Amino acid sequence: MTVTTEQPVESTPDLAPTPPTSDHELGLLAPTSASAVLQNSHTVVPFVHESADAIEEARRLTPEVARVFRDAGFFQMGFPAARGGLELTLAQQVEVVTRIARADASAGWNVGVLNATGFYAGRLGDDAFAELYPTFDLPTSGSFHPRGRADKVDGGYQVSGEWDWGSGSYTAEYVLGGCFAFEDGEPLIGASGAQLVLGVWLPRDAIVVAHNWQTLGVRGSGSTSYSVPVPVFVPERHTFDREAPSNGDRDPLNKSVHIAFFGLTGVPLGIAQHAADLAVESVRARVGTRGSAALDTATKHKLGEILAEVDYGYAGVIDVARRTDELLFEPGRALTEAQIARMVAGQAAATAMMRRVVALSVELVSAKYLFDDHPMQRVIRDSYGATAHVGGRAMMLGLLAASILDDREAGVLLIDDVANEPSTATGAP
């Protein structure tokens, strides 16, 4: 890919980091606890609905929405408790992202991606953490495809590259890039046994932004491409091993690098919920005060299928999240390959459910979705945008199948895994 644009991030006014305060009057709670963040996710829903058109038009979070989300604590959910962070469980993170995505998929996408800030920060050493994150209100985006290049030098790396899919980078204070690591021209081998892939905090004044996010759906995710065309020095302390093996001795949310984007599963769940809302609204308008007796059997069955798909799809993801939380918050416990695969498969399963629900909901809304002012049209486009993400693809389900086939000690199904492992009454810490 050739990046043709042409201004570094800091010299472009509309890419300046969003100020951390706002003049909104939503009655948000200070984000000092998980319960406060969860309550804030309820509080902002009407505001997100009202802002959806502006987000879509801007193709990123608007400054006001970004300020509200920062004030609400939505980008702080993954910071380790050991360093004073909120450390929300995976189930809580999915709940927040789903609720926001139900109001607007792009807004939920930004929350799901920038929520990885705490996961990235948790991989830093103590000195670098204190240096880069004096406060937790510093949203951080990152793209790891395609890989850039990091050549080892004294004290760090010379880094360059071009990255696509930079979701949330317009809102972020820091931007990361994934890089293959080299030393003296030869690949560096990481702890996984493969070539070391680093996550690198890129110097802002070296980043060139492509402004190329012109898409079918999830337009407001701001997933522009960006590059560092001229190699720039990055100290080693500002990097982490992006493919590090699972480690049960780390902070709960950093036991596996695959945990960081589990919250993004809330986006297809939220889109499906939005589609179900519109389907119910359309059918209710059709029958008026006559109620379900005025409906034909086929329509009732179709609407019931939508509602059941959404309910059980969400419940399944939350159950996997809670079970994973039990394991993560057990000191010294590492996730098995099968448990990681089951977690990773959640987004693909949720995406498949979303596609079925959207298709059924379109049938109930009928031809009205053809008009630009009908909300179902955006739901359709956003559903395609969500489907394009690598985490939503069917190959993730194949990884789950492979892990179960290769590990004969693993439970075939989630219920088997639960039966053979300690559990808590609530399923989450």
LORO-234515 format. One record per residue (C-alpha): residue number from 1; x negated, z negated, y negated. Coordinates in steps of 0.2 Angstrom, whole numbers, plus 2048, in hexadecimal, padded with zeros to 3 digits. Each point is the difference from the previous one (the first is absolute). Example, Ala and Ser with C-alpha at 12.3 -4.5 7.8 and 13.67 -1.06 7.14 Angstrom:
BEGIN
(1, (7C2, 7D9, 816))
(2, (7FA, 803, 7EF))
END
This chain:
BEGIN
(1, (800, 800, 800))
(2, (7FA, 804, 7EF))
(3, (804, 7F4, 7F2))
(4, (803, 80A, 7F0))
(5, (805, 7F3, 7F3))
(6, (7F8, 7F7, 7F5))
(7, (7FF, 7F0, 7F9))
(8, (7F9, 7F0, 807))
(9, (80D, 7F2, 802))
(10, (7FB, 7F5, 7F2))
(11, (800, 80E, 7F3))
(12, (812, 806, 804))
(13, (80C, 7F5, 7F6))
(14, (80F, 802, 80D))
(15, (7F4, 7F9, 80D))
(16, (7FB, 7F1, 7F7))
(17, (803, 7F0, 80B))
(18, (811, 7F8, 7FD))
(19, (800, 7F1, 7F5))
(20, (803, 7F0, 80B))
(21, (80F, 7FA, 7F5))
(22, (810, 807, 7FB))
(23, (80F, 7FD, 7F4))
(24, (80D, 801, 80D))
(25, (80D, 7F3, 802))
(26, (804, 800, 813))
(27, (7FE, 7EE, 803))
(28, (7F2, 802, 80C))
(29, (7F8, 7F1, 809))
(30, (7ED, 7FD, 7FE))
(31, (7F9, 808, 810))
(32, (7F8, 7F0, 806))
(33, (808, 800, 811))
(34, (807, 80B, 80D))
(35, (812, 7FA, 7FD))
(36, (7FE, 805, 7ED))
(37, (7FA, 811, 804))
(38, (80F, 803, 80C))
(39, (80C, 7FA, 7F3))
(40, (7F8, 80B, 7F3))
(41, (803, 80F, 80C))
(42, (813, 7FC, 7FF))
(43, (7FF, 7FE, 7EE))
(44, (7F8, 811, 7FC))
(45, (80C, 80B, 80A))
(46, (80C, 805, 7F2))
(47, (7F1, 803, 7F5))
(48, (7F8, 80B, 80D))
(49, (810, 80A, 802))
(50, (801, 803, 7ED))
(51, (7EE, 805, 800))
(52, (800, 80C, 80E))
(53, (803, 810, 7F6))
(54, (7F2, 7FC, 7F4))
(55, (7F4, 7FC, 80F))
(56, (804, 811, 808))
(57, (7FE, 809, 7EF))
(58, (7EF, 7F7, 7FD))
(59, (7FA, 803, 812))
(60, (7F9, 7EE, 800))
(61, (806, 7EF, 7FB))
(62, (805, 7FF, 7EE))
(63, (7F6, 7F4, 7F6))
(64, (80F, 7F4, 7FF))
(65, (803, 801, 812))
(66, (7EE, 7FD, 804))
(67, (800, 7F0, 7F5))
(68, (80F, 7F9, 808))
(69, (7F9, 803, 811))
(70, (7F0, 7F7, 7FB))
(71, (80A, 7F2, 7F8))
(72, (80A, 7FE, 810))
(73, (7F1, 7FF, 80B))
(74, (803, 80F, 80B))
(75, (7EE, 805, 800))
(76, (7F9, 7EF, 805))
(77, (809, 7FD, 810))
(78, (7F1, 804, 80B))
(79, (7F3, 7F4, 7F8))
(80, (7F9, 7F3, 80C))
(81, (806, 7EF, 7FF))
(82, (7EE, 7FA, 802))
(83, (7FC, 807, 7F0))
(84, (80F, 7FA, 7F7))
(85, (80B, 80F, 804))
(86, (812, 801, 805))
(87, (7FD, 807, 811))
(88, (812, 805, 804))
(89, (804, 804, 812))
(90, (802, 812, 806))
(91, (813, 7FC, 802))
(92, (801, 7FB, 7EE))
(93, (7F6, 80E, 7F9))
(94, (80B, 80D, 809))
(95, (80F, 7F7, 7F9))
(96, (7FA, 802, 7EF))
(97, (7FB, 812, 802))
(98, (810, 805, 808))
(99, (80B, 7F8, 7F3))
(100, (7F7, 809, 7F2))
(101, (800, 811, 80A))
(102, (813, 7FE, 802))
(103, (801, 801, 7ED))
(104, (7F3, 80E, 7FE))
(105, (7F4, 806, 80E))
(106, (7F2, 804, 7F4))
(107, (801, 7EF, 7F8))
(108, (7FF, 7F9, 812))
(109, (7F2, 80B, 804))
(110, (7F5, 7F9, 7F2))
(111, (804, 7EE, 805))
(112, (7FC, 804, 813))
(113, (7EF, 809, 7FB))
(114, (7FA, 7F4, 7F2))
(115, (805, 7F1, 80B))
(116, (7F0, 805, 809))
(117, (7F6, 7F9, 7F1))
(118, (7FE, 7EF, 808))
(119, (7FB, 807, 811))
(120, (7F2, 80A, 7F8))
(121, (7FB, 7F1, 7F5))
(122, (800, 7F5, 810))
(123, (7F2, 80B, 807))
(124, (7F4, 7FC, 7F2))
(125, (7F3, 7F2, 800))
(126, (803, 7F1, 7F6))
(127, (7F5, 806, 7F1))
(128, (808, 812, 7FF))
(129, (811, 7F8, 802))
(130, (7FD, 7F5, 7F1))
(131, (7F9, 80E, 7F6))
(132, (80D, 80D, 803))
(133, (80F, 7F5, 802))
(134, (7FF, 7F1, 7F3))
(135, (813, 801, 801))
(136, (80C, 808, 80D))
(137, (809, 80A, 7F4))
(138, (7F5, 80F, 802))
(139, (808, 80E, 80B))
(140, (7F5, 80A, 80A))
(141, (803, 811, 808))
(142, (7F6, 80A, 80C))
(143, (7FF, 810, 80A))
(144, (7F6, 803, 810))
(145, (803, 812, 803))
(146, (7F7, 80B, 7FF))
(147, (7F0, 7F5, 802))
(148, (7F3, 800, 7F2))
(149, (7EE, 7FD, 802))
(150, (7F6, 7F0, 7FD))
(151, (7ED, 801, 802))
(152, (7F7, 7F0, 802))
(153, (7F3, 7FB, 7F3))
(154, (7F8, 7F0, 7FA))
(155, (80E, 7F4, 7FC))
(156, (80F, 80B, 804))
(157, (805, 812, 802))
(158, (801, 810, 7F6))
(159, (812, 805, 802))
(160, (809, 811, 7FD))
(161, (80F, 808, 807))
(162, (812, 808, 7FE))
(163, (80F, 7F6, 805))
(164, (812, 805, 802))
(165, (810, 7F5, 801))
(166, (7FA, 7F3, 7F3))
(167, (811, 7F7, 800))
(168, (802, 7F3, 7F2))
(169, (7EF, 805, 7F7))
(170, (809, 803, 7EF))
(171, (805, 7ED, 801))
(172, (7F0, 7F9, 808))
(173, (7F3, 7F7, 7F7))
(174, (7F3, 805, 80E))
(175, (800, 80F, 80B))
(176, (7F7, 801, 811))
(177, (7FA, 80F, 80A))
(178, (7FC, 801, 812))
(179, (7EF, 807, 804))
(180, (7F5, 804, 80F))
(181, (7F0, 7F6, 7FF))
(182, (7EF, 808, 802))
(183, (7EE, 7FA, 7FF))
(184, (7F1, 80C, 7FE))
(185, (80D, 80E, 803))
(186, (805, 7F9, 811))
(187, (811, 7F8, 804))
(188, (800, 7EE, 7FF))
(189, (808, 7F8, 80F))
(190, (80D, 7F2, 7FD))
(191, (805, 7F1, 80A))
(192, (80E, 80B, 809))
(193, (7F2, 80B, 807))
(194, (805, 80F, 7F6))
(195, (7FA, 806, 7F0))
(196, (802, 7F2, 7F2))
(197, (80F, 804, 7F5))
(198, (7FF, 7F6, 7F0))
(199, (80E, 7FB, 7F4))
(200, (7F7, 801, 7EF))
(201, (806, 7F9, 7EF))
(202, (7FC, 810, 7F5))
(203, (7FA, 7FE, 7EE))
(204, (80F, 804, 7F5))
(205, (7F6, 80B, 7F4))
(206, (7F9, 80B, 80E))
(207, (812, 805, 806))
(208, (807, 811, 7FC))
(209, (813, 801, 803))
(210, (808, 810, 806))
(211, (812, 7FC, 7F9))
(212, (806, 80B, 80F))
(213, (80F, 7F6, 806))
(214, (80E, 80D, 800))
(215, (80A, 7FD, 80F))
(216, (811, 801, 809))
(217, (803, 7EE, 802))
(218, (7FA, 7EE, 7FC))
(219, (7FA, 808, 7EF))
(220, (7FE, 7F0, 7F8))
(221, (7F2, 7F9, 80C))
(222, (7F3, 808, 7F4))
(223, (7F6, 805, 80F))
(224, (7F4, 80B, 7F7))
(225, (7EF, 806, 806))
(226, (7F0, 7FA, 7F8))
(227, (7EE, 803, 802))
(228, (7EE, 7F9, 7FC))
(229, (7F7, 811, 7FE))
(230, (7F0, 7F9, 7FA))
(231, (7F8, 7F3, 80C))
(232, (801, 7EE, 7F9))
(233, (7F8, 7F0, 805))
(234, (80C, 7F3, 808))
(235, (7F8, 7EF, 805))
(236, (802, 7FC, 812))
(237, (80A, 7F0, 7FC))
(238, (80E, 80C, 7F9))
(239, (803, 808, 811))
(240, (807, 7FB, 811))
(241, (801, 807, 811))
(242, (810, 809, 801))
(243, (800, 802, 813))
(244, (7FA, 7EE, 804))
(245, (805, 7FA, 812))
(246, (80E, 7F3, 800))
(247, (7F9, 7EE, 7FE))
(248, (80B, 7F1, 803))
(249, (7F5, 7F5, 7F5))
(250, (804, 808, 7F0))
(251, (80E, 7FC, 7F4))
(252, (811, 804, 808))
(253, (804, 810, 7F7))
(254, (7EE, 806, 802))
(255, (7FF, 7FE, 813))
(256, (802, 813, 802))
(257, (7FD, 80E, 7F3))
(258, (810, 808, 807))
(259, (80B, 7F2, 7F8))
(260, (7FE, 806, 7EE))
(261, (80E, 80D, 7FF))
(262, (80D, 7F8, 80C))
(263, (80A, 7FC, 7F0))
(264, (802, 812, 7FD))
(265, (80C, 801, 80F))
(266, (80D, 7F9, 7F4))
(267, (801, 811, 7F7))
(268, (809, 80A, 80E))
(269, (80A, 7F0, 803))
(270, (805, 800, 7EE))
(271, (804, 812, 7FF))
(272, (80B, 7FF, 810))
(273, (809, 7F1, 7F8))
(274, (803, 80A, 7F0))
(275, (807, 80F, 80A))
(276, (80C, 7F4, 809))
(277, (806, 7F9, 7EF))
(278, (804, 811, 7FA))
(279, (809, 805, 811))
(280, (80B, 7F0, 7FF))
(281, (803, 803, 7ED))
(282, (806, 812, 804))
(283, (80B, 7FB, 80E))
(284, (808, 7F2, 7F7))
(285, (804, 80C, 7F1))
(286, (808, 80C, 80C))
(287, (80C, 7F3, 808))
(288, (803, 7F6, 7F1))
(289, (80B, 7F1, 803))
(290, (806, 807, 811))
(291, (7F1, 7F9, 809))
(292, (7F9, 805, 810))
(293, (811, 805, 807))
(294, (7FF, 810, 7F5))
(295, (7F0, 806, 809))
(296, (7FF, 80B, 80F))
(297, (7F7, 7F9, 80F))
(298, (7F0, 80B, 7FE))
(299, (7FD, 7FA, 7EE))
(300, (801, 7EE, 805))
(301, (7F5, 803, 80F))
(302, (7F3, 809, 7F5))
(303, (800, 7F2, 7F2))
(304, (7FF, 7F3, 80E))
(305, (7F1, 808, 807))
(306, (7F8, 801, 7EF))
(307, (803, 7ED, 7FD))
(308, (7FA, 7FB, 811))
(309, (7F0, 80B, 7FF))
(310, (7FB, 7F8, 7EF))
(311, (804, 7EE, 806))
(312, (7F7, 801, 810))
(313, (7F2, 80A, 7F9))
(314, (7FC, 7F3, 7F3))
(315, (803, 7F2, 80C))
(316, (7F3, 808, 80C))
(317, (7F3, 802, 7F3))
(318, (802, 7EE, 7FA))
(319, (7FF, 7FA, 812))
(320, (7F0, 809, 803))
(321, (7FA, 7F9, 7EF))
(322, (804, 7EE, 804))
(323, (7F8, 801, 811))
(324, (7F0, 807, 7F9))
(325, (801, 7F2, 7F3))
(326, (800, 7F3, 80D))
(327, (7F0, 807, 807))
(328, (7F8, 803, 7F0))
(329, (803, 7EE, 7FA))
(330, (7F9, 7F9, 810))
(331, (7EE, 7FA, 7FC))
(332, (7F3, 80A, 80A))
(333, (80D, 80C, 807))
(334, (7FC, 813, 7FF))
(335, (80D, 80E, 803))
(336, (7FE, 80A, 810))
(337, (800, 813, 7FF))
(338, (812, 800, 806))
(339, (806, 7F4, 7F3))
(340, (7F7, 80A, 7F2))
(341, (808, 810, 807))
(342, (811, 7F8, 801))
(343, (7FE, 7FB, 7ED))
(344, (7FA, 811, 7FB))
(345, (80E, 809, 809))
(346, (80C, 7F7, 7F5))
(347, (7FF, 80C, 7F2))
(348, (802, 80F, 80C))
(349, (810, 7F8, 808))
(350, (807, 7FC, 7EF))
(351, (7FD, 811, 7FA))
(352, (809, 808, 80F))
(353, (80F, 7F5, 7FD))
(354, (800, 804, 7EE))
(355, (801, 813, 804))
(356, (80E, 7FD, 80B))
(357, (80A, 7F6, 7F4))
(358, (7FD, 80B, 7F1))
(359, (806, 80F, 80B))
(360, (810, 7F7, 804))
(361, (803, 7FA, 7EF))
(362, (7FE, 811, 7F8))
(363, (80E, 806, 80C))
(364, (80B, 7F2, 7F9))
(365, (7FC, 803, 7EE))
(366, (804, 813, 803))
(367, (7FA, 80D, 7F4))
(368, (7FF, 7F5, 7F1))
(369, (7EE, 7FD, 803))
(370, (7FC, 812, 7FB))
(371, (803, 7FA, 7ED))
(372, (7F0, 7F9, 7F7))
(373, (80A, 7F1, 7FA))
(374, (805, 7FA, 811))
(375, (7F5, 7F2, 806))
(376, (800, 806, 812))
(377, (7F5, 80F, 7FA))
(378, (7F2, 7F4, 7FC))
(379, (802, 7F7, 810))
(380, (7FE, 810, 80A))
(381, (7F1, 805, 7F6))
(382, (7F8, 7EE, 801))
(383, (803, 800, 813))
(384, (7F6, 810, 802))
(385, (7F2, 7F8, 7F5))
(386, (800, 7F0, 80B))
(387, (800, 80B, 810))
(388, (7F0, 809, 7FA))
(389, (7F6, 7EF, 800))
(390, (7F4, 7FF, 80F))
(391, (807, 7EF, 804))
(392, (811, 808, 803))
(393, (7FB, 80D, 80C))
(394, (804, 800, 812))
(395, (7EE, 7FF, 805))
(396, (800, 7EE, 7FC))
(397, (80D, 7FD, 80E))
(398, (7F4, 809, 80B))
(399, (7F3, 7F3, 7FC))
(400, (80C, 7F3, 806))
(401, (803, 809, 810))
(402, (7ED, 802, 803))
(403, (7FC, 7ED, 7FD))
(404, (80D, 7FB, 80C))
(405, (7FA, 80C, 80D))
(406, (7EE, 7FB, 7FE))
(407, (803, 7ED, 7FF))
(408, (808, 7FA, 810))
(409, (800, 7EE, 7FA))
(410, (80B, 805, 7F1))
(411, (812, 7FD, 800))
(412, (809, 811, 801))
(413, (80D, 7FB, 7F3))
(414, (800, 7F4, 7F2))
(415, (80B, 7F4, 80A))
(416, (7F3, 800, 80E))
(417, (7F2, 7FB, 7F4))
(418, (80B, 7F2, 7F8))
(419, (803, 7F9, 812))
(420, (7EE, 7FF, 804))
(421, (7FA, 7F8, 7EF))
(422, (803, 7F0, 7F6))
(423, (80E, 802, 7F4))
(424, (807, 7F6, 7F2))
(425, (812, 7FC, 7FC))
(426, (801, 80B, 7F1))
(427, (7F5, 80E, 805))
(428, (7F6, 7FF, 7F0))
(429, (7F5, 7F3, 7F8))
END
